[in-house]
Amino acid sequence: MYTINIQFEEKGKQPQTLTNIGFGESLLEVLLDNKIELHHNCGGVCACSTCHLYVEKGEEFIEELSDREEDFIDRAINPRLTSRLGCQCVLHQSAGGEINITLPDQTQFLGE
């Protein structure tokens, strides 16, 4: 099982910790299942960059960065070396571990 620690760049949002998270789902799905908003304009099929997040720790527990994902990360707002797309970060089947992520400020998108 996984523990996911979430930091928010958006002002006023407090860190959260999700525990007992199983494998096979993407970080986007895990966040949405736990009522944590992460934009996903394309529906989570790696066709945009709105589910952009930063994986600070635990990248060994998720699928590797693909060329397609890397192309979309280049289009994200404020990409960093730790940038990933939440829809592509599928949790590996393993004994589990700890993953630390930071969610960019979601108010930067139109309509917020």
C-alpha positions in Angstrom: 0.0 0.0 0.0 1.1 3.5 -0.7 1.2 6.7 1.4 0.9 9.9 -0.7 1.8 13.2 0.9 0.4 16.2 -1.0 1.6 19.8 -0.8 -0.3 22.6 -2.5 1.2 25.8 -4.0 -2.3 27.4 -3.9 -2.6 29.8 -0.9 -4.8 28.6 1.9 -4.6 24.9 1.1 -3.2 22.7 3.8 -1.0 19.6 3.1 -2.8 16.3 3.1 -1.8 12.7 3.5 -3.5 9.8 1.8 -2.9 6.3 3.2 -3.6 2.7 2.2 -3.6 3.6 -1.5 -3.5 0.5 -3.7 -1.7 0.0 -7.0 -2.9 0.3 -10.6 -4.4 3.7 -10.5 -2.9 7.0 -11.7 -2.1 9.8 -9.2 -4.8 11.8 -11.0 -7.4 9.0 -10.3 -6.2 8.7 -6.7 -6.5 12.5 -6.1 -10.0 12.7 -7.7 -11.2 9.6 -5.7 -10.2 11.5 -2.6 -11.9 14.8 -3.6 -8.7 16.6 -4.3 -9.1 18.7 -7.5 -6.5 18.4 -10.2 -7.5 19.7 -13.6 -7.7 17.2 -16.4 -9.1 18.8 -19.5 -8.4 15.8 -21.8 -10.0 13.3 -19.4 -6.7 11.8 -18.4 -5.5 10.4 -21.7 -2.1 12.3 -22.0 -3.5 14.8 -24.5 -2.9 18.0 -22.6 -0.9 19.3 -19.6 -3.5 20.4 -17.1 -2.9 17.5 -14.7 0.7 18.6 -14.3 2.2 18.0 -10.9 5.6 17.7 -9.2 6.8 14.3 -7.9 9.3 15.2 -5.2 9.9 11.7 -3.8 8.9 8.2 -4.8 9.3 8.3 -8.6 10.5 4.7 -8.4 6.9 3.7 -7.5 5.3 5.1 -10.7 5.5 4.4 -14.4 8.5 6.0 -16.1 8.3 9.2 -18.1 7.4 8.5 -21.8 8.4 10.6 -24.8 4.7 11.6 -25.3 4.3 12.7 -21.7 7.6 14.7 -21.9 6.2 16.5 -24.9 3.2 17.6 -23.0 5.1 18.6 -19.9 7.1 21.0 -22.1 3.7 22.8 -22.6 2.8 22.9 -18.9 3.0 26.1 -16.8 6.2 26.3 -14.8 7.7 22.8 -15.7 10.5 21.6 -13.5 12.8 18.5 -13.5 10.3 16.8 -11.2 7.3 17.6 -13.4 4.9 14.8 -14.4 1.4 14.4 -15.6 -0.9 12.9 -13.0 -2.7 10.8 -15.5 0.5 9.0 -16.5 1.8 8.4 -12.9 0.3 4.9 -12.5 1.3 3.2 -9.2 3.3 0.1 -9.6 2.3 -3.2 -8.1 4.8 -3.6 -5.2 4.9 -3.6 -1.5 4.2 0.1 -1.6 6.0 3.1 -0.4 5.8 6.8 0.2 5.3 9.4 -2.6 5.5 13.1 -2.1 3.9 15.4 -4.6 3.2 19.1 -5.0 0.2 20.4 -6.9 0.6 23.6 -8.8 -1.8 26.4 -8.1 -5.0 25.3 -9.8 -6.4 28.9 -10.0 -3.9 29.6 -12.9 -6.4 27.9 -15.3 -9.2 29.8 -16.9 -12.5 29.6 -15.2 -11.1 29.5 -11.7 
